[in-house]
Amino acid sequence: MAPTSNSHSHPAGRAPGAFEAHSPDDIVDTPSGVTDAAHAKANSATIVLVTEGSGFLASHLILQLLAAGYAVRTTLNSLSQEDNVRKSLGIALTAAGADVDGYLARLHFFASNLASDNGWADAVRGCTYIHHTLSGDAPKDGALRVLRAAKETTVRRVILTSSFATIGYGHPQESSHVFTENEWSVDDKNSLPAYHRGLLQAERAAWEYVQGLPAGGERHGNKLQLTVLNPVGTYGPALPGLPPPAPSAIQHLLDGTWSALPDLHLGIVDVRDLADLHVRAMTASEETASGQRFLAAADGRPVSLSSIAMAIRKERPALAKARKVPSISVPNWVARAASMVGGSGGSGGRNVSSHLGPALVTNNEKAKGRLGWRPRPVFETIMDTVDSVVAEESRMVREAGRH
């Protein structure tokens, strides 16, 4: 079964600012819906669970929820990771001038693994909202485990991060087509890459599970709500010291993976904007958000790899020269023949070869209209990603030198 769909008007989008690169320390955004201390204090009675808190998106979401005043829980595969996550969050909060001790006092960790039922009952008990990202080798099993844990509890809504991979693949490639939330990827004869197929099966299973739940029971008539976000490739600054996302196309431009530029177009959303969209989807009314999918992408068409390389050469010329950022483009058939494009496309696209050819254009008007979402300019995200990659490499070198 598919989620419900409605058409709404939307306010005018935020005017794109001039191209400007930001410091990687500027990573804590002001959360949506919070304007003063009174609002933040009111939110402190609401418990929100974020699964897999050491993750790229999850760590940013935790920061925004803490900034909004919520009591936050997060799961880790092992509590041995807790100190590192707290340290990373503390560095980011300090850079933002936040009350580090006050924020982190509202954060609690639970040992729960998506491959096991152990620990989930304790993690979700008393929560009002859950944020979960489809991930791992078995995303369907993980999503259903979280939903089953939430079924007979106080959880009002689960906000699930799926992917554009469940929308835009397996269709005839038409450069004029614009994808919306109403579409689903086509997997005729198992034509999709395994990673995309796993996400597609997981999101469909999540919708079927929630839509099959009866109202009533221990929930006193309040049926569990589900909202799904479908981001394109997620980029932006990683928190210091946490595991970075899988190597992205931008990182490949900096590490010598590509000596020339294939005709690759990237759909990009900033991880900070995606975290903001999570908060907006959480706080929106049932009529606005429940049973809905929301595409998450920066404004405009997908960005070509050659445009990204050009921006790096223009804005970071010394870095581009030192890293030998390529400037020569090659046809797709040459890229495929030379195996330039491997199977790991990084955050937002494990199979980069599926992005060769016509750009897959998306429409983000639903998220902007219903939820008031305003993604930042795409080249701001690109340069923040570049700076973050370099900063993390430098940090790792310093850490290695101490040992």
N, C-alpha and C positions, 0 to 999 in steps of 0.2 A: 504494500500500500504506500502511496505517496503522501507527503505532507500537504496540508491545505495551502491554497494559493489565493492571494487577493491583490488587487491593484490599488496603489495609493499614490497621491501626489507627493512631491517632495520640495523642500526649500532649496534655494540656490546653494550650490556647493561653495566651499571655501576657495577663494581665488588663489591660484598657485603663486607662491612667493618666488622671488629671484633665487637662482641656484646658489646654495650656501652649504658648505660642509660643516658639520658639527663635531664637537669633541665627543669621543666615545664615552666620556664620563656623563654626558647629558642623556641619561637613559631612563630616568624616572619621570614619567609623564603625570600631569595632574589628571586624576581619574574623572570620568564623566559623572555628573549628578551630585557632586559634592562642592558646596560653595562656602561653607563655614564650619567652625568647630562643633556647632550644635548638630549639624547633619552627621558629622563623623561620629559624634558620641552616640547618636541614635542608632547608627549602624553597628556599634560595638556589641549589641545584643544578638546580632545575626551571625550565625556560624556558616562559613563557606568552605567547602572542601575542594582543593585543587589536586588532581592526581599527578603522580610522578613529578614532584616539585623541583627536581634538579634539571628538568628539561628546559630547552630554549624558550618556548612560549610560556610554560608554566612559571618559570622564575620571574618573568616580566609581569605576568598576571598576578602573582603573589604580591609583588611590589605595589601594583595599582590598587589591589584590594586592601592592603595594609594602609596605604595613603588615604583611602576612603573611610577608614575607621573600622572595617570589619574584623571580626575574630576569624582567623584563617587556620585551617588545617591542611596539611599536605602529606601525601604518602611517599615513601621511599622504599626501594627494594630492601634496603638494609639501613638501620639507624646509624651505622658507621659513617654514612654520608652526611649526617645532620650538621656536624661542625663545619664542614666545607660549604654547605649551602648557606648556613647562617653567616659565615665569614663573607661570602660573595654578596649576599644581600646587604650586609652591613657596609661593605665598601661602596656599593651603589647608593645606599641611603645617605652615607656620609658625604659623598660627592654632591648629592642633591640638597644638603643642608637640613636633612630631616632629623627627627628625634629617634635615633637608632634604637636606644633601649626601649623606648615606649612602643615603637612599632613592633620590634621583635618579641616583646612580651605577649603580643596577641597572636603569635605564630606557634603552632604545635605540630609535632611530627608523629606519624604512625607508620609502622612497618607493615606494608601491604604490597603484595606482588600480583600483577595482573594475571599471572599464570596459576594463581591459587586463591581459594576462597578465604584463606586464613587472614584475619585482621580486618576484613572489610566491614563487618558488623560494628566494630568499635569505631572505625574511622568515620562512618556515616551517621552514627547515633547523634541526634540533636541538631544535625545540619539542616539548613533551609535550601541551600543550593549546592550543586556539584558541577565542577568544570572538568571535563575529561577529553583528552586528545587521543584519537585513534592512532595506535602505535604498536611497535613490536612485531614479532613474527606471526602473531595470531590476533589481529586487531578485532575481529568479530568476537572471539572468546572474551577478550578484555572488556569490550564495550558491554556485552551482555552480563558479565560478572558485576560491573558497576551498577547497571540498571537493576539487576536482581537485588543487590544490596540495598538500593534506594526504595524498592517497591513498597514495603510496608513500614516506612519510617516517616519522619517529619519532612523529608525532602520534598520541596515544592516543584523544583525544575532542575533538569539536567541540561547543561549547555555542552554540546558535543562538537569538538573540532574534527570535521571530516576533511574533505579536500576537493579542489576543482577536479581532481582525478575521477571523482564519481559523477561528473557532469559532462566534461568536454572531450572525451576520448571514444574512439571507435566509430565516430561519425565521418561522413564524407568531408574531405577538407575543402572548405569554401572560404575564400578570403573575406567575403562580404558578410558572413554569418556572425551574429553576436549572441553569445551564450547567456542564458538566464538560469535562475534557480529551478525553473520548471522542467529542465532537461536532465536526463540520466545518461551516463556513458553506456555504450553498447558493447557487449562482450560476446558477440556471435562466434561460436566455435573456439572459445577461449583465446580470442585474438588480442586481448589486453595483456600488457606486461603483468607478471604475477603480483607485483606490489600494488598496482592500480586495481587489479581484480580483488585483492584482499580488502582494500578500502571500500570498494563498491559493495561487496558482500556484507561488510561490517555495517555500513550505514543503512543498507536496506534491512538488515536484521534488527537494528536498533529501532527503526520506525515500526516494523512489524510487531516487535515486542511491546512497545509502549501503546500502540494503537489497539493491541489485543487485550490490554489490561482492563478489568471491570472497574467501574467506579464503586466507591463504598468500601466496605471492609474496615480494616483498622485505620484507613485514611479518612474516615468520616465523610465520604463522598467526594473528596478532593483527589481527582485522578492525577497521577504523576505526569508532569509536563516535559516535553522534549523540544529543544531548539537546536538546530544544527548550523554551524558555520562552515562554509566551503571556501577556504583560502586558496589562492594561487601560490606561487613560490614565496615562502616567508623569509625575509631578509632583515637586516638591521644589526645593531650592536648586541653582542652576547655579553652576559654578565661575567665579570672577571673570575676566572678560576673554575667555572662550571663547564661541563662537557659541551663543546661547540656543536652546532648542527652538523650533519654530514657535509662533506666538502661541496661547496656550491660553485656555480659557474663563475661567480666573481672571484672566488678563491683560486679556481683553476687559471684565471687570467694572471694571477699574481705568483703562482708557484711553478709556472713553466709547463703545466699539463698541455696547454694549447700553444703551439708555435705559429698557428694561423687561426683565422676566425671562421668557423662554420656559420651558415645562414640560420642562426638560432635566435629565437625571440622569447623573451622571458616575461611571463606575468609576474608581477611583484607586489607584495603587500608588506608593509613594515610590521615587525613583530610587536612594536609598541602600539600601533594602530589596531592590530588584531587583538591584543590584550584589552584595549579600550572597547572594542566591539563586543568582547566577551562580557564586560561589565554592563554595557548597554543592553545586551540581550538578557542578562540576568535581571536587571531592574525594570525592564519594560513590562507593561501590563500583559495579562494573559492574552487578551485580544490581539495585541500587537505582535507578540513573539512566540507564543506557544504553538507548536505544530508547524513552524516555519523553517525554511532554509534561507540563509543569507550568504550570497557571494561576497567574498572579501578580496578586493583588489584595488590598487591605486588607480586614480583617474587616468584616462587615456588608454591608448593601445599598448600591447606588450612592447617591451624595449628590446631592440636588436643588440646582439652581443657586440657588434662593431660600434654602436653608440656608447655602450658602457665603456669599452676600451678607449674610445676617444675622450670621454669624460675623465677617465683616470689620467690619461696623458696630459690633458689640459689643466686639471686641478691639482694633480700630484706628479708633476713632471719628473722630479728626481726619483721618486718611487718607481714610476713607469719605466724610466731608463734602467734603474738598478735591477728591476724584476723582468725586464725585457717583455713588457706588455705588447702583444702582437698588434700589427696594423694591417696585415695582409689578409684579405678574405679569400675563401676557397669555396667552390661549389659543393653542394651537399654530397654528391656522389663521391667526390674526392675525400670528404670527411669520413664518410662511411667506409670507403675502401681502406683508408689509412687507420681505421679504428680510433679516430680522434675522439669520438664520443663514446664514452663507456656507459656502463649500466647504473652508475651512481650519480644522480643529478643534484644531490643535496636536498636541502629543505625545500619542500614543495614540489619535488619531481624526481623520483628515484631513477627514472629512465629518460635521460636528456634527449636521446635520439627521437623520442616521440614529439619533441618540440621543433624538429627540423621542418622546413617548409612554411606554408602559410601560418601567420600568427593566429593563435586562438584568442579571439577578442571576447571580453566579458563585459557585463553590464552590472555596475555596483549601485544602481539607483535605489534598489529596494532597501539596502542597509542605510543609505543616506536619508531616504524619505521616511521610513518607519522609525529608525533608531537615532536619527540626527547625527550619523557618523560622518566624520570629515577626515579622510586619509591625507597624509602629508605628501608633498611632491615627491615623485619617484626618484629623482636624482639626489634628493637629500638622503633618502634611504640607501641608495647605492654608495654614496661617499661615506656615510656612517658605517656601512658594512666594510668598506675598504679599510677605514681607520681602525675598526674593531679587530679585523683579521691581523693587521700589523701590530696593534697593541697587545693582543693575546700572544703572538709569536715572541714579542719582546719580553713579556711577563714570564713565559716558559723558559726563555734563555736565562733570565735573572734567577728563577727558581733553581734551574739546573746548576748555576754557578754557586749557589749557596750550599749545594750538596757535593 
